[in-house]
Amino acid sequence: MTLARGTTASSRQARHPAASSPRAGAPDELTRNALAVLQPGFTGTSAPDWLLRRLGEGLAAVGLFGRNIASPEQLAALTGRLRAERPEVLVAIDEEGGDVTRLEARRGSSFPGNLALGAVDDPALTRAVAHELGRRLAACGVNLNWAPSADVNSNPANPVIGVRSFGAEPDLVARHTAAYVEGLQSAGVAACTKHFPGHGDTNVDSHHDLPRIGAGLDTLYARELPPFRAAVAAGTKAVMSAHILLPALDPDHPATLSSSALGGLLRAPVSEGGLGFDGLIVTDGMEMRAISATYGIERGSVLAVAAGADALCVGGGLADEATVLRLRDALVTAVREGGLDEERLADAARRVRELAVWTLAAAPGTDGSPAERAAGLASSPEVGLAAARRALTVTARETYEPLTAPPYVAAFTPVTNIAVGEETPWGVAAELARLLPGTGTGTYDSASANSASVGKTSANAASGDGLPAVIAHVLQQAADRRIVAVVRDVHRHPWMASALDSLLAARPDTVVVEMGVPQAPPTGALHIATHGAARVCGRAAAEVITGKNAGR
């Protein structure tokens, strides 16, 4: 057994006799409740023995990440093994579609993300996309999705939300949040609407630090809360809290640890100005530095449950048995020492179990196993690609002619935020290569633009002084081929904007594909805003570039 932070088994048992290993007897109710509120992760593509053992002791949920998924069939077998140990286990995943995908982390999503759906502004389409995504999750045995993002992306400089939001207008975000919740849950997968009370007006990523939002309560009610009200009205089964400090609501605690935010605003009756939510409140990842660097995950977890959280998400970064034991023991100790009300913990555990019961009743195709149902996962890709095609905003010069010869793709790549992950491919090069074999590509980042080593490309790296060398390298690699410049949130990255301006000055016939938030004015002989970097967004853009869009 792996032990936490240098403790020994005997010392831990001495402090918390009833929270000891099952060798000393079955866990008591307090210990089972402490385990029930955890949503831990693990490493590998099969369930480790320690996880199965803890499920037998009372652990009621497991979180999955890209590292746990190799194929739909493997995932179905994994979730089947978890249910063999605990039939009513909640199997959760962070599958937003678009840029944030775990099901297709190694190839890119078959679904556009929220900003693309908001750009189309057809709630029926959003509902259909969410239903198809939910159907694929359910076929793999996943029954809780940490989605959708209901954040209103009111701050264009937001480093972590961006294309994960349906847009910058509260009413638009609200109607698509409701449609997404309805579509996902109609497939038997519980929605977990996030990040309450709204992460859209931040310029700090809570994975790294604690964001502070200076908006007043009037702004909170008018801008941030309408999507969450819509989600509650649509019947969302869960809501995820944000690790953000909103002094107008609570000057001392981030929302995840704030009774004013969780036990108050989110739970309070509508007649008292609250949202009247009675479902499961899940925290964002407790190992994120907004919490862990300020409170520590043990103290933070106790404070979160005390404030009104029912389930603690952990495992994106800390994915081992030691973490589960640390949090279990911290909750048990807090109850025994008077730092956490035992009834509050019991109520949280009850809500977790009630959601698990709902998922059993809502699960589709209960006459077949997850592995059998997984065989049909790739049978209906049309709705995602159709949505991606409809989401494109195309601005073309009158003289633009579709490409008929293989181009050179210059991808100007920002640092990927943790929510998206570095393993997920993006861009248009692969899709252009499929349509125009012989397409070349090079990747350029801020380090290239600011150093003498230019280009993370398979070709020999050029040498020079920063940005001029980047452009020289692109022009050299492209030679007489047309250039396709791919950018992502060019408005947030001065180096990227400068590189694009310089490239367009040298080659005005360049095609520009913006795969982030299209905040900057369109440029180039052809400008395509995809509103996201999912694989299907890249395919839709490639079809327009080549004039081979048979789907429109």
Backbone torsions as a table, in degrees:
resi	resn	phi	psi	omega
1	MET	NA	133.1	177.2
2	THR	-79.8	132.7	-177.0
3	LEU	-107.1	152.4	-174.9
4	ALA	-87.4	127.1	169.4
5	ARG	48.6	47.7	171.7
6	GLY	77.5	5.5	177.9
7	THR	-74.0	161.8	174.9
8	THR	-108.8	158.7	179.7
9	ALA	-59.8	-40.7	-177.0
10	SER	-68.6	-39.4	-179.3
11	SER	-68.2	-36.6	-179.9
12	ARG	-67.5	-42.6	179.7
13	GLN	-65.1	-32.2	179.0
14	ALA	-66.5	-36.5	179.8
15	ARG	-75.4	-40.9	-173.8
16	HIS	-132.8	76.8	-174.7
17	PRO	-56.4	-40.1	-175.2
18	ALA	-77.9	-11.0	-179.7
19	ALA	-100.7	21.2	-175.2
20	SER	-84.1	-179.8	-179.1
21	SER	-57.9	151.0	178.1
22	PRO	-60.5	-11.9	176.0
23	ARG	-60.7	-25.2	-179.4
24	ALA	-88.0	4.0	-178.3
25	GLY	123.3	168.6	-179.1
26	ALA	-63.9	142.6	179.1
27	PRO	-60.8	146.5	177.7
28	ASP	-77.7	176.8	-174.8
29	GLU	-63.3	-38.9	179.6
30	LEU	-60.2	-46.1	-179.6
31	THR	-65.8	-40.3	178.7
32	ARG	-64.4	-38.5	178.0
33	ASN	-66.3	-39.3	178.2
34	ALA	-62.7	-40.9	176.7
35	LEU	-68.4	-36.1	-175.0
36	ALA	-62.6	-28.9	-175.5
37	VAL	-87.9	1.3	-179.3
38	LEU	-92.8	142.8	173.0
39	GLN	-125.5	76.5	-173.7
40	PRO	-84.8	160.9	172.0
41	GLY	-106.4	-179.6	178.0
42	PHE	-154.7	169.8	178.4
43	THR	-104.1	154.3	177.4
44	GLY	95.0	172.2	-176.6
45	THR	-105.6	9.0	172.6
46	SER	-134.4	155.1	-175.8
47	ALA	-72.6	123.5	178.3
48	PRO	-71.0	157.4	-178.1
49	ASP	-59.0	-38.9	-177.7
50	TRP	-62.8	-35.1	-179.4
51	LEU	-69.3	-43.4	178.5
52	LEU	-62.9	-39.0	179.6
53	ARG	-64.4	-43.3	-179.8
54	ARG	-68.6	-31.8	174.2
55	LEU	-60.9	-39.3	177.4
56	GLY	-67.5	-23.1	-178.5
57	GLU	-91.0	-8.1	178.9
58	GLY	134.8	-12.4	175.6
59	LEU	-57.3	130.3	-170.7
60	ALA	-113.6	-3.9	-176.7
61	ALA	-150.0	154.7	177.9
62	VAL	-138.3	137.1	176.4
63	GLY	-102.7	135.6	-179.8
64	LEU	-109.3	146.4	178.7
65	PHE	-132.6	176.0	-177.3
66	GLY	-56.6	-32.2	-178.5
67	ARG	-65.3	-17.7	-177.7
68	ASN	-93.3	-2.8	-169.4
69	ILE	-123.6	122.7	175.7
70	ALA	-110.4	-32.9	-178.7
71	SER	-164.1	162.1	175.9
72	PRO	-58.1	-39.8	-178.9
73	GLU	-65.9	-43.2	177.6
74	GLN	-62.7	-41.7	-179.4
75	LEU	-64.6	-41.8	177.8
76	ALA	-61.5	-39.7	177.9
77	ALA	-66.4	-38.8	179.1
78	LEU	-63.3	-49.4	-178.8
79	THR	-67.4	-31.7	175.3
80	GLY	-63.6	-37.5	178.6
81	ARG	-67.8	-39.2	177.3
82	LEU	-61.9	-41.7	-178.6
83	ARG	-74.1	-21.7	174.1
84	ALA	-65.4	-29.3	178.5
85	GLU	-86.8	-36.9	-179.2
86	ARG	-147.0	98.5	-173.4
87	PRO	-56.7	-32.3	-174.7
88	GLU	-98.1	21.6	-177.9
89	VAL	-65.2	140.2	170.7
90	LEU	-84.0	122.7	177.1
91	VAL	-109.9	108.7	-172.3
92	ALA	-105.3	155.2	180.0
93	ILE	-151.8	156.1	177.7
94	ASP	-103.2	78.4	-174.9
95	GLU	-119.1	85.2	180.0
96	GLU	-81.0	-18.5	-164.6
97	GLY	78.5	175.1	-179.5
98	GLY	65.5	-134.1	-175.8
99	ASP	-68.8	-28.6	-176.3
100	VAL	-103.9	98.0	-179.5
101	THR	-134.2	138.0	173.6
102	ARG	-110.0	-35.3	177.6
103	LEU	-59.1	-38.4	-175.6
104	GLU	-124.0	41.4	-175.8
105	ALA	-61.1	-28.2	-174.9
106	ARG	-94.0	-5.5	-179.2
107	ARG	-132.8	-11.4	-176.6
108	GLY	95.0	151.2	-170.0
109	SER	-76.7	147.1	173.0
110	SER	-81.5	1.2	-177.5
111	PHE	-128.4	138.2	172.7
112	PRO	-71.1	158.7	-179.5
113	GLY	-85.5	-171.2	-172.2
114	ASN	-61.9	-42.0	-176.4
115	LEU	-62.2	-37.7	177.6
116	ALA	-63.5	-42.9	179.4
117	LEU	-66.5	-38.2	176.5
118	GLY	-66.4	-34.3	179.1
119	ALA	-65.7	-37.5	175.9
120	VAL	-69.7	-39.0	179.0
121	ASP	57.0	50.6	174.1
122	ASP	-124.6	95.9	-176.5
123	PRO	-56.4	-30.2	177.8
124	ALA	-64.6	-37.2	176.8
125	LEU	-67.1	-44.4	177.4
126	THR	-58.3	-43.6	179.2
127	ARG	-61.9	-41.1	-179.4
128	ALA	-68.2	-40.8	177.9
129	VAL	-62.9	-46.0	-179.4
130	ALA	-64.3	-37.2	179.0
131	HIS	-65.1	-44.3	180.0
132	GLU	-65.6	-40.1	175.9
133	LEU	-62.3	-44.7	178.2
134	GLY	-62.7	-37.7	178.9
135	ARG	-61.4	-41.2	180.0
136	ARG	-69.1	-38.2	176.6
137	LEU	-63.8	-46.8	-178.3
138	ALA	-62.2	-37.5	179.5
139	ALA	-64.1	-24.5	177.3
140	CYS	-92.5	-1.7	178.7
141	GLY	91.2	12.0	176.6
142	VAL	-90.5	132.9	-175.0
143	ASN	-127.5	3.4	175.8
144	LEU	-140.2	121.8	-179.4
145	ASN	-113.0	124.1	177.2
146	TRP	-75.3	66.3	-177.5
147	ALA	-162.8	157.6	10.1
148	PRO	-94.2	167.4	169.9
149	SER	-79.7	120.7	179.5
150	ALA	-103.4	16.4	-177.9
151	ASP	-72.6	136.2	174.8
152	VAL	-89.3	112.8	-172.4
153	ASN	-80.6	69.7	-175.5
154	SER	-78.3	-16.2	-179.5
155	ASN	-107.1	106.5	-178.2
156	PRO	-60.0	-20.0	-179.7
157	ALA	-87.5	5.1	-178.3
158	ASN	-58.4	122.3	-175.1
159	PRO	-87.5	-7.9	-171.5
160	VAL	-126.1	-19.6	179.8
161	ILE	-97.3	-77.9	173.7
162	GLY	54.5	-120.5	-176.2
163	VAL	-68.5	-7.4	176.6
164	ARG	-76.3	-12.7	178.2
165	SER	-93.7	151.0	174.9
166	PHE	-70.7	-19.2	178.8
167	GLY	158.7	-166.1	-175.3
168	ALA	-105.9	0.3	-179.2
169	GLU	-107.5	124.8	-175.9
170	PRO	-55.9	-42.6	-177.2
171	ASP	-66.7	-40.9	177.8
172	LEU	-62.9	-47.3	-179.9
173	VAL	-61.6	-38.1	-178.5
174	ALA	-64.1	-47.3	-176.1
175	ARG	-69.2	-31.7	178.7
176	HIS	-80.4	-30.6	173.3
177	THR	-61.2	-46.1	179.4
178	ALA	-62.1	-43.2	-179.5
179	ALA	-64.1	-39.4	179.7
180	TYR	-64.7	-45.2	179.0
181	VAL	-59.2	-45.9	-179.1
182	GLU	-62.9	-44.5	-179.0
183	GLY	-66.0	-44.5	-178.8
184	LEU	-63.7	-47.6	-175.7
185	GLN	-73.5	-21.5	175.0
186	SER	-68.3	-17.7	176.3
187	ALA	-90.9	2.0	178.1
188	GLY	89.0	14.1	179.3
189	VAL	-112.6	126.3	-179.6
190	ALA	-70.1	134.4	175.8
191	ALA	-87.9	144.7	174.0
192	CYS	-125.0	93.1	-174.6
193	THR	-71.7	133.8	-171.8
194	LYS	-139.1	164.7	-3.2
195	HIS	-113.2	99.7	-173.3
196	PHE	-65.5	135.8	5.5
197	PRO	-93.7	20.6	176.0
198	GLY	128.6	119.0	-175.4
199	HIS	-106.2	12.6	-171.2
200	GLY	-79.9	-18.2	-176.2
201	ASP	-106.3	35.3	-179.7
202	THR	-109.1	153.3	171.4
203	ASN	-119.2	16.0	177.8
204	VAL	-127.6	137.9	176.8
205	ASP	-85.8	121.4	-176.9
206	SER	-68.7	-9.9	170.5
207	HIS	-64.7	-26.3	-173.8
208	HIS	-109.4	-30.9	-175.4
209	ASP	-158.7	174.4	-178.9
210	LEU	-91.2	111.0	177.9
211	PRO	-71.9	148.6	177.4
212	ARG	-122.8	127.7	179.8
213	ILE	-111.4	121.4	-174.8
214	GLY	-89.2	5.6	-177.6
215	ALA	-65.2	148.8	177.2
216	GLY	-83.1	175.2	-177.7
217	LEU	-63.9	-34.9	178.7
218	ASP	-60.1	-43.5	178.4
219	THR	-66.9	-40.7	178.2
220	LEU	-56.9	-48.8	-177.5
221	TYR	-69.2	-36.1	-175.3
222	ALA	-83.3	-32.9	-172.4
223	ARG	-109.0	-47.7	-171.3
224	GLU	-85.2	-34.9	-170.6
225	LEU	-84.5	-26.1	-178.2
226	PRO	-52.7	-41.9	177.8
227	PRO	-63.9	-34.8	179.0
228	PHE	-72.8	-36.0	173.6
229	ARG	-61.3	-42.1	179.6
230	ALA	-64.2	-39.0	178.9
231	ALA	-64.7	-43.1	178.3
232	VAL	-62.9	-43.4	178.9
233	ALA	-63.4	-31.7	179.1
234	ALA	-79.3	-6.9	175.7
235	GLY	93.0	23.8	179.7
236	THR	-52.5	133.8	-176.7
237	LYS	-79.3	-21.6	-178.0
238	ALA	-146.6	156.8	174.5
239	VAL	-133.1	135.3	178.1
240	MET	-101.3	134.8	179.2
241	SER	-82.3	157.3	178.0
242	ALA	-105.8	145.4	174.5
243	HIS	-88.1	68.7	-179.5
244	ILE	-130.4	145.8	177.4
245	LEU	-98.3	120.8	178.9
246	LEU	-121.8	89.0	-171.8
247	PRO	-55.6	-29.8	179.4
248	ALA	-64.1	-25.7	179.5
249	LEU	-96.3	-44.1	178.6
250	ASP	-154.1	109.9	-176.0
251	PRO	-73.7	-10.8	-171.8
252	ASP	-111.6	-25.7	-172.2
253	HIS	-129.1	140.7	171.2
254	PRO	-64.7	158.0	-171.9
255	ALA	-53.3	-39.0	-179.2
256	THR	-59.1	-29.2	-176.8
257	LEU	-108.7	12.5	-172.3
258	SER	-105.9	119.2	175.1
259	SER	-68.3	-25.7	176.6
260	SER	-66.8	-37.3	-179.5
261	ALA	-79.6	-46.8	-173.1
262	LEU	-89.9	-64.4	-179.5
263	GLY	-67.4	-23.9	179.7
264	GLY	-94.8	-86.3	-172.0
265	LEU	-54.9	-48.0	-175.8
266	LEU	-72.4	-39.6	-176.7
267	ARG	-89.0	-26.5	-173.6
268	ALA	-57.9	146.7	178.3
269	PRO	-59.6	151.2	178.3
270	VAL	-58.4	-35.2	-179.6
271	SER	-63.8	-18.6	179.4
272	GLU	-106.5	13.3	178.2
273	GLY	91.2	2.2	178.8
274	GLY	-91.1	-174.0	179.5
275	LEU	-97.0	-11.1	177.6
276	GLY	64.6	30.7	-177.6
277	PHE	-81.3	131.7	-177.8
278	ASP	-121.1	12.1	-179.5
279	GLY	-92.3	-154.9	-174.8
280	LEU	-86.4	129.3	172.9
281	ILE	-101.2	119.6	-178.0
282	VAL	-111.4	139.2	175.9
283	THR	-82.6	155.6	164.8
284	ASP	-67.5	174.1	-174.5
285	GLY	-55.7	122.1	-175.7
286	MET	-72.5	-15.4	177.6
287	GLU	-85.8	-5.4	175.4
288	MET	-60.8	143.8	-169.0
289	ARG	-67.2	-20.8	175.5
290	ALA	-57.0	-29.8	177.5
291	ILE	-105.1	-52.7	-171.2
292	SER	-64.1	-34.9	-178.2
293	ALA	-80.5	-14.4	-177.5
294	THR	-104.7	-41.9	-175.5
295	TYR	-116.5	-21.1	-169.7
296	GLY	83.3	150.1	-174.0
297	ILE	-73.1	-30.4	178.9
298	GLU	-67.9	-54.0	179.7
299	ARG	-64.5	-41.1	178.6
300	GLY	-59.6	-39.8	-179.7
301	SER	-66.1	-41.9	178.0
302	VAL	-63.4	-44.9	179.7
303	LEU	-63.9	-36.8	-179.6
304	ALA	-64.6	-47.0	179.4
305	VAL	-64.9	-41.7	178.4
306	ALA	-60.9	-33.5	-178.4
307	ALA	-77.2	-16.8	179.1
308	GLY	130.1	-2.8	176.6
309	ALA	-69.8	145.1	-178.8
310	ASP	-106.9	-23.2	-177.0
311	ALA	-141.3	139.1	-176.0
312	LEU	-109.5	112.3	177.4
313	CYS	-82.4	125.9	176.8
314	VAL	-153.8	144.2	178.5
315	GLY	135.6	-7.6	174.3
316	GLY	-65.6	-39.0	178.2
317	GLY	-114.8	-37.3	178.5
318	LEU	-104.3	103.4	-169.7
319	ALA	-129.2	60.1	-177.7
320	ASP	-144.3	170.8	-179.1
321	GLU	-64.9	-35.3	-178.3
322	ALA	-58.6	-38.4	179.3
323	THR	-65.7	-42.3	177.7
324	VAL	-60.1	-44.6	-178.9
325	LEU	-67.3	-38.7	178.2
326	ARG	-60.0	-46.3	-177.4
327	LEU	-73.2	-39.6	176.0
328	ARG	-57.7	-49.5	-176.7
329	ASP	-68.4	-33.7	177.9
330	ALA	-63.8	-40.4	179.2
331	LEU	-69.1	-44.3	179.0
332	VAL	-61.5	-45.5	-179.8
333	THR	-63.2	-41.5	-179.8
334	ALA	-61.6	-39.3	177.0
335	VAL	-64.8	-47.9	-175.8
336	ARG	-67.5	-27.4	-178.6
337	GLU	-99.1	5.8	175.4
338	GLY	86.0	9.6	-179.9
339	GLY	-88.3	-8.6	179.6
340	LEU	-147.8	128.9	-179.8
341	ASP	-68.6	129.3	-177.1
342	GLU	-64.0	-35.4	178.4
343	GLU	-66.4	-34.1	177.5
344	ARG	-64.5	-42.8	177.6
345	LEU	-65.1	-42.2	179.6
346	ALA	-64.0	-38.2	178.3
347	ASP	-65.6	-40.8	177.8
348	ALA	-61.9	-45.9	179.1
349	ALA	-62.5	-37.8	178.3
350	ARG	-61.5	-42.9	-179.9
351	ARG	-64.2	-38.2	176.7
352	VAL	-60.7	-47.5	-177.8
353	ARG	-67.6	-34.6	178.1
354	GLU	-65.2	-39.7	176.9
355	LEU	-65.7	-38.3	177.7
356	ALA	-60.4	-40.4	177.7
357	VAL	-63.8	-40.9	177.9
358	TRP	-60.0	-42.7	-178.1
359	THR	-64.4	-33.7	177.1
360	LEU	-64.1	-43.3	-178.9
361	ALA	-71.3	-31.3	-175.2
362	ALA	-88.8	-11.3	-174.7
363	ALA	-61.4	127.8	178.4
364	PRO	-79.8	156.7	173.4
365	GLY	59.8	43.3	-176.2
366	THR	-68.0	-8.9	178.0
367	ASP	-83.4	-7.5	179.1
368	GLY	-123.7	157.3	179.8
369	SER	-79.3	160.0	175.9
370	PRO	-57.4	-38.0	-179.6
371	ALA	-63.9	-39.2	178.2
372	GLU	-67.8	-41.6	-179.1
373	ARG	-70.0	-26.9	-177.4
374	ALA	-64.5	-21.5	-176.8
375	ALA	-62.2	-23.6	-177.3
376	GLY	-98.9	15.8	-172.7
377	LEU	-64.4	-34.1	-174.5
378	ALA	-95.4	16.0	-171.4
379	SER	-85.1	-15.2	-175.5
380	SER	-133.8	67.3	-178.8
381	PRO	-84.4	-5.8	-168.4
382	GLU	-63.2	-38.1	-173.3
383	VAL	-66.4	-36.3	178.7
384	GLY	-67.9	-46.6	179.5
385	LEU	-66.9	-40.1	177.7
386	ALA	-60.7	-41.2	179.0
387	ALA	-65.7	-41.6	179.9
388	ALA	-62.8	-39.9	178.2
389	ARG	-64.0	-42.7	-179.2
390	ARG	-68.9	-23.1	-175.8
391	ALA	-81.1	-12.8	-176.1
392	LEU	-67.2	139.8	168.0
393	THR	-114.6	115.9	-172.5
394	VAL	-113.5	125.9	176.2
395	THR	-122.3	117.6	-174.3
396	ALA	-128.0	146.0	168.5
397	ARG	-70.7	156.5	178.6
398	GLU	-62.8	-26.9	-175.6
399	THR	-86.9	-1.0	-176.3
400	TYR	-68.7	132.6	174.0
401	GLU	-121.0	136.4	179.4
402	PRO	-56.3	147.8	180.0
403	LEU	-71.4	136.4	176.0
404	THR	-119.8	-11.5	178.1
405	ALA	-116.6	154.2	-177.8
406	PRO	-62.4	131.5	179.7
407	PRO	-94.6	-177.4	168.5
408	TYR	-110.7	126.0	-178.5
409	VAL	-100.8	119.0	176.1
410	ALA	-105.6	109.6	-178.4
411	ALA	-97.9	114.7	177.4
412	PHE	-93.4	109.9	-163.3
413	THR	-110.7	119.2	175.3
414	PRO	-79.5	170.4	173.8
415	VAL	-66.3	130.4	-177.3
416	THR	-78.4	132.8	178.1
417	ASN	-75.9	158.8	-171.6
418	ILE	-61.8	-34.6	-178.5
419	ALA	-61.7	-35.2	-179.7
420	VAL	-79.2	-49.4	-179.9
421	GLY	91.3	143.4	-176.8
422	GLU	-77.4	-16.9	-173.6
423	GLU	-78.2	-15.7	-174.7
424	THR	-86.7	120.4	-179.6
425	PRO	-71.3	155.5	177.5
426	TRP	-153.3	168.4	178.2
427	GLY	117.0	-169.3	-179.5
428	VAL	-119.6	-6.2	-173.2
429	ALA	-59.4	-46.3	-177.3
430	ALA	-63.7	-40.0	-179.8
431	GLU	-72.0	-37.0	175.3
432	LEU	-66.0	-38.0	177.9
433	ALA	-64.0	-32.2	177.2
434	ARG	-68.3	-39.8	-178.9
435	LEU	-83.6	-33.3	-178.9
436	LEU	-130.4	82.4	-179.0
437	PRO	-54.4	139.1	-176.9
438	GLY	101.9	-2.1	176.7
439	THR	-59.2	132.0	177.3
440	GLY	-100.9	163.3	-178.8
441	THR	-152.9	150.1	173.3
442	GLY	-144.4	147.8	-178.2
443	THR	-115.1	133.4	-175.7
444	TYR	-131.0	132.9	-178.1
445	ASP	-124.8	-176.8	-177.2
446	SER	-64.3	-31.4	177.5
447	ALA	-64.7	-39.0	177.4
448	SER	-62.5	-43.1	-176.4
449	ALA	-70.3	-18.4	-175.5
450	ASN	-115.8	13.7	-178.6
451	SER	-141.9	-179.8	-179.0
452	ALA	-86.8	-12.0	179.2
453	SER	-99.1	116.8	-169.6
454	VAL	-117.0	128.7	169.3
455	GLY	92.6	119.2	169.8
456	LYS	-96.0	62.7	-173.8
457	THR	-116.4	159.7	179.7
458	SER	-69.6	-21.7	174.5
459	ALA	-71.4	166.9	178.1
460	ASN	-61.4	132.0	-179.3
461	ALA	-67.1	137.1	176.9
462	ALA	-79.2	162.8	176.0
463	SER	-122.7	150.1	-179.2
464	GLY	164.8	-163.0	-177.3
465	ASP	-110.4	90.5	170.6
466	GLY	61.8	-131.8	-170.3
467	LEU	-57.6	-46.5	178.0
468	PRO	-56.6	-35.8	178.9
469	ALA	-69.3	-34.7	176.6
470	VAL	-59.8	-50.3	-177.5
471	ILE	-65.7	-40.1	177.6
472	ALA	-60.4	-39.4	-179.9
473	HIS	-66.9	-42.8	178.2
474	VAL	-59.9	-47.3	-177.4
475	LEU	-65.1	-38.1	178.5
476	GLN	-65.0	-45.3	-179.0
477	GLN	-68.0	-36.3	-177.7
478	ALA	-73.5	-36.2	-175.6
479	ALA	54.3	-122.6	-177.1
480	ASP	-95.1	10.1	178.4
481	ARG	-81.3	153.4	171.7
482	ARG	-65.6	150.5	-179.1
483	ILE	-109.5	135.4	170.9
484	VAL	-113.6	114.6	179.4
485	ALA	-97.4	124.8	-178.8
486	VAL	-110.9	126.0	-179.2
487	VAL	-127.5	165.3	-178.2
488	ARG	-143.6	108.6	-176.9
489	ASP	59.6	52.2	-176.5
490	VAL	-59.9	-27.3	-179.4
491	HIS	-67.9	-19.3	-178.5
492	ARG	-94.4	-6.6	-171.6
493	HIS	-128.7	97.1	-178.2
494	PRO	-54.9	-39.8	179.7
495	TRP	-61.3	-37.8	-178.9
496	MET	-69.9	-42.1	178.5
497	ALA	-62.8	-40.8	179.2
498	SER	-66.2	-41.4	178.7
499	ALA	-62.7	-42.4	-179.5
500	LEU	-66.1	-43.3	178.8
501	ASP	-59.7	-44.3	-178.8
502	SER	-65.8	-40.2	179.7
503	LEU	-65.2	-42.6	-179.8
504	LEU	-67.3	-32.6	176.6
505	ALA	-64.4	-37.2	-179.8
506	ALA	-81.7	-34.9	-177.5
507	ARG	-135.5	83.1	-177.3
508	PRO	-62.5	-18.1	-179.3
509	ASP	-82.4	7.4	-178.8
510	THR	-64.3	139.1	171.8
511	VAL	-88.9	133.4	-179.3
512	VAL	-114.7	129.2	176.4
513	VAL	-119.8	113.7	176.3
514	GLU	-95.8	116.8	-176.2
515	MET	-108.4	12.1	173.9
516	GLY	-113.5	-145.1	176.4
517	VAL	-78.5	121.8	-175.8
518	PRO	-81.2	68.6	-176.9
519	GLN	-84.2	-33.6	-179.1
520	ALA	-78.8	152.4	178.3
521	PRO	-62.3	148.0	179.3
522	PRO	-67.2	141.8	179.4
523	THR	-136.9	170.2	176.6
524	GLY	93.3	167.5	177.5
525	ALA	-63.3	-33.2	173.7
526	LEU	-140.9	129.7	177.8
527	HIS	-121.2	127.0	179.4
528	ILE	-122.5	121.7	172.7
529	ALA	-100.6	115.9	-177.3
530	THR	-90.6	-17.1	-177.5
531	HIS	61.8	35.3	177.6
532	GLY	150.7	163.7	-172.9
533	ALA	-114.4	22.4	177.1
534	ALA	-63.5	159.0	179.1
535	ARG	-56.0	-41.8	-178.4
536	VAL	-68.4	-27.6	175.3
537	CYS	-67.0	-40.6	176.0
538	GLY	-63.7	-39.2	178.7
539	ARG	-66.2	-44.1	179.8
540	ALA	-60.4	-41.8	178.6
541	ALA	-65.5	-42.7	-179.8
542	ALA	-61.5	-36.3	178.3
543	GLU	-63.3	-40.8	179.1
544	VAL	-69.2	-42.9	-179.1
545	ILE	-58.2	-37.6	-176.8
546	THR	-97.1	-4.6	-177.6
547	GLY	70.6	21.9	-176.2
548	LYS	-111.5	33.6	-179.7
549	ASN	-86.4	88.0	-179.8
550	ALA	-76.8	-10.9	-174.9
551	GLY	-89.5	0.7	-177.8
552	ARG	-119.3	NA	NA
